[in-house]
Amino acid sequence: MEKTIYQGKFTWLDVTQPKKDQLLDIAKRFNLHPYTVQDCLEPDHLPKFELDGEARFIIVRAYNPKELESPHSIQDLTSKIALFYTDTCLISIHRLPQPFFEEIVAKYLTEDNHLDPCDVVTRIIWYAVATYQGPAQFLDDEVDKIETAIFARHSRGKFEEKLYHLRRMVSVNKKLLILTEKVVDDLFRDTKSNPFIQDLRDLNLKLHSNYEQIHEDVSNLLNIYISISAHKTNEVMKVLTIFSVFFMPLTFVAGIYGMNFDIMPELRFQWGYPLTLLSMLLIVIIIYIWFKRKEWL
């Protein structure tokens, strides 16, 4: 669907769910390179900044996760926004609705504001980057919840899969913010007359730092969880080993007296049975004392 959402100092043409023929027609009408326009059809294209003749071509990705149980890929977590702009026109191309477009028009494209297409593009990127703020807080809260659960005394949860998905989400968002930072730097070098770009750079840097910290926290928490799980496994193996050590000599004694020989000295001895039990008890006590001295218990 193609519609003009602003007509004034310049024209803002918004295209939703475009088809290939429609994009080629737009490229012909606005003198854009067809190959560059076809990049808009790639759903997992990463952020970038390019020059296309007199036009500038920018791709950014806004956080907009699909309704999946565990979204973790770039296409699952974000949606692409492609922008072409010159001094007289702005073309935005995307598949999913972007509610903040209307907010930008209502807030910035009034009679009192005289913004050019580059100013509007900067604000579009700002709003796209701002969509990562909510997920950063959510991921930080999830890490705190899992950390509390892991260190709970009676916790029996399995957190490997959840921690993996959290780390994957953080990695994807951090990667996109890093690439967006490159887009912002290219935009800043292309035009230094827009003071709003500095606010955009500050926001991107802040979110990048937040995701960097969350990624480090998730990685540390995953390592701690693996260590705790290994420690619990070692404790179980320790108990089982102790039981086996205690019962091994007793089994040896019982095995000797279970052999079917007619002539065994102790078989007809009056005190043979109680002495055997007493020797087994002494063996257990000696092993216990030895373990205590070795500080294995």
C-alpha positions in Angstrom: 0.0 0.0 0.0 1.3 3.4 -1.0 0.2 6.7 0.6 1.5 10.3 1.1 1.5 11.0 4.8 3.0 14.5 4.5 2.9 17.1 1.8 4.6 20.4 2.4 8.2 21.6 2.2 8.8 18.1 0.9 6.8 15.0 0.1 6.8 11.9 2.4 5.7 8.8 0.6 5.1 5.8 2.8 4.9 2.3 1.3 3.7 -0.7 3.3 4.0 -4.4 2.3 5.5 -3.5 -1.1 5.7 -5.8 -4.1 8.6 -6.1 -6.5 6.8 -4.4 -9.4 5.7 -1.6 -7.1 9.3 -1.0 -6.0 10.6 -0.9 -9.5 7.9 1.6 -10.4 9.0 3.8 -7.4 12.6 3.5 -8.5 11.7 4.7 -12.0 9.6 7.6 -10.7 12.2 8.9 -8.3 15.3 8.0 -10.3 16.6 5.4 -7.8 18.8 2.4 -8.7 16.6 -0.7 -9.1 19.1 -3.0 -7.4 19.2 -0.7 -4.3 15.4 -0.6 -4.2 15.2 -4.4 -4.3 17.2 -4.5 -1.0 13.9 -3.5 0.6 12.5 -7.0 -0.2 15.1 -8.8 1.9 13.4 -9.3 5.3 16.6 -9.9 7.3 18.7 -7.1 5.8 21.0 -5.4 8.4 21.2 -1.7 9.0 23.2 0.3 6.5 23.8 3.7 4.9 24.4 4.1 1.1 24.5 6.8 -1.5 22.2 6.3 -4.5 22.9 9.1 -6.9 21.4 12.2 -5.3 19.4 10.1 -2.8 20.5 8.6 0.5 19.5 5.1 1.3 19.2 3.9 4.9 18.0 0.7 6.5 17.3 0.5 10.2 15.5 -2.1 12.3 13.0 -1.4 15.0 12.3 -3.9 17.8 9.0 -5.6 17.0 9.1 -9.3 18.0 6.9 -11.9 16.4 4.4 -13.8 18.6 6.6 -16.9 19.0 7.4 -18.9 22.1 11.2 -18.1 21.9 12.0 -15.5 19.2 15.7 -15.2 18.9 16.7 -14.4 15.3 16.9 -10.9 13.7 13.8 -11.5 11.6 11.9 -12.8 14.7 12.8 -9.9 16.9 12.9 -6.9 14.6 11.2 -5.3 11.6 13.0 -3.5 8.8 12.5 0.1 7.8 14.0 1.3 4.5 14.4 5.0 3.9 15.2 6.9 0.7 15.5 10.7 0.9 16.6 13.7 -1.2 16.2 17.4 -0.6 12.6 17.3 -1.9 11.2 13.8 -1.0 11.3 11.0 1.6 10.3 7.5 0.9 9.8 5.0 3.7 9.3 1.3 2.9 8.4 -1.4 5.4 6.2 -4.4 5.9 4.7 -3.9 9.3 2.9 -0.8 10.5 5.1 1.8 12.3 2.9 3.8 14.7 5.6 6.4 15.5 5.4 7.7 11.9 2.1 9.4 12.7 3.6 10.7 15.9 6.5 12.2 14.0 4.1 13.9 11.6 2.0 15.3 14.4 4.9 16.5 16.6 7.5 17.7 14.1 5.9 18.4 10.8 3.7 21.3 11.8 3.5 24.8 10.4 5.9 26.1 13.0 8.6 23.4 12.2 10.5 23.6 9.0 12.3 20.3 8.9 13.9 18.9 5.9 13.9 15.1 4.9 17.3 14.5 6.7 15.8 15.9 9.9 12.8 13.6 9.7 15.0 10.6 8.9 17.1 11.3 12.0 13.9 11.3 14.1 12.7 8.1 12.5 16.0 6.4 13.4 15.7 7.9 16.9 12.3 6.3 17.4 13.5 3.0 15.9 16.4 2.9 18.3 14.1 3.9 21.2 12.1 0.7 20.7 15.1 -1.2 22.2 14.7 0.5 25.6 11.7 -1.6 26.8 13.4 -4.9 25.9 16.6 -3.9 27.7 14.6 -3.3 30.9 12.7 -6.6 30.5 15.9 -8.6 29.9 17.6 -7.0 32.9 14.6 -8.0 35.1 14.6 -11.5 33.7 18.3 -11.9 34.5 17.6 -10.7 38.1 14.7 -13.2 38.5 16.8 -16.1 37.2 19.7 -15.1 39.4 17.4 -15.1 42.5 16.0 -18.5 41.5 19.5 -20.0 40.9 20.7 -19.0 44.3 17.5 -20.0 46.1 18.2 -22.9 48.6 15.5 -25.2 47.3 15.5 -24.2 43.7 15.1 -27.1 41.3 14.6 -25.2 38.0 16.3 -25.9 34.7 17.6 -22.6 33.4 20.0 -23.6 30.6 17.5 -23.1 27.8 16.1 -19.9 29.2 19.5 -18.4 29.7 20.5 -19.4 26.2 17.5 -17.6 24.7 18.1 -14.5 26.8 21.7 -14.4 25.7 20.7 -14.9 22.0 18.1 -12.0 22.3 20.7 -9.7 23.9 23.3 -10.6 21.2 20.9 -9.9 18.4 19.9 -6.5 19.8 23.4 -5.5 20.6 24.6 -6.4 17.1 21.8 -4.3 15.6 22.7 -1.3 17.8 26.3 -1.6 16.8 25.4 -1.6 13.1 22.9 1.3 13.7 25.8 3.3 15.3 27.7 2.9 12.0 24.6 4.3 10.2 24.4 7.2 12.5 28.1 8.0 12.1 27.7 7.9 8.3 24.7 10.2 8.5 26.6 12.6 10.8 29.5 12.7 8.3 27.1 13.3 5.4 25.4 16.3 7.2 26.7 18.0 10.3 24.0 20.6 10.4 21.5 18.5 12.3 22.0 18.9 16.1 19.4 16.1 16.8 21.9 13.6 15.5 24.0 14.0 18.7 20.9 13.0 20.8 20.5 10.0 18.6 24.2 9.1 19.1 23.8 9.4 22.8 20.7 7.2 22.9 22.3 4.6 20.8 25.5 4.6 22.9 23.4 4.3 26.1 21.4 1.4 24.9 24.6 -0.3 23.5 26.2 0.0 26.9 23.1 -1.4 28.6 23.0 -4.4 26.3 26.7 -4.9 26.7 26.2 -5.1 30.5 23.2 -7.4 30.2 25.1 -9.7 27.9 28.0 -9.9 30.4 25.6 -10.6 33.2 23.8 -13.4 31.3 27.2 -15.0 30.4 28.4 -14.8 34.0 25.1 -16.2 35.3 25.2 -19.1 32.8 28.8 -19.9 33.9 27.7 -19.7 37.6 24.7 -21.9 36.9 26.8 -24.5 35.2 29.3 -24.4 38.1 26.5 -24.8 40.6 25.0 -27.7 38.7 28.4 -29.4 38.4 28.9 -28.8 42.2 25.6 -30.5 43.0 26.5 -33.4 40.7 29.8 -33.8 42.5 28.1 -33.8 45.9 25.8 -36.6 44.7 28.7 -38.5 43.4 30.6 -38.0 46.6 27.8 -39.5 48.7 27.4 -42.4 46.3 31.2 -43.0 46.4 31.2 -42.9 50.2 28.4 -45.5 50.4 30.3 -47.7 47.9 33.5 -47.4 49.9 31.7 -48.4 53.1 29.9 -51.4 51.7 32.8 -52.7 49.5 34.7 -54.4 52.3 31.5 -55.6 53.8 30.5 -57.2 50.5 34.0 -58.7 50.3 33.5 -60.4 53.8 30.0 -61.5 52.9 31.3 -62.9 49.6 33.9 -65.0 51.4 31.4 -66.5 53.7 29.0 -67.1 50.9 31.4 -69.5 49.1 30.2 -73.2 49.2 33.1 -75.1 50.8 32.5 -77.8 53.3 35.8 -77.2 55.1 36.0 -73.6 56.3 37.4 -73.1 59.8 34.9 -70.5 61.0 31.8 -72.3 59.8 31.5 -74.5 63.0 33.0 -71.9 65.3 30.5 -71.0 68.1 31.3 -67.2 68.0 32.0 -67.1 64.3 28.8 -65.2 63.3 28.9 -62.4 66.0 32.7 -62.0 65.4 32.1 -61.6 61.7 29.5 -58.9 62.4 31.8 -57.2 64.8 34.6 -57.2 62.3 32.3 -55.6 59.7 31.4 -52.9 62.2 35.1 -52.3 63.0 35.8 -52.0 59.3 33.1 -49.3 58.9 34.4 -47.4 61.9 38.0 -47.5 60.7 36.9 -46.2 57.2 34.9 -43.5 58.8 37.8 -42.3 61.0 40.1 -42.4 58.0 37.7 -40.3 55.9 37.4 -37.8 58.8 41.1 -37.4 59.1 41.4 -36.9 55.3 38.6 -34.3 55.7 36.6 -36.0 53.0 33.5 -35.9 55.3 
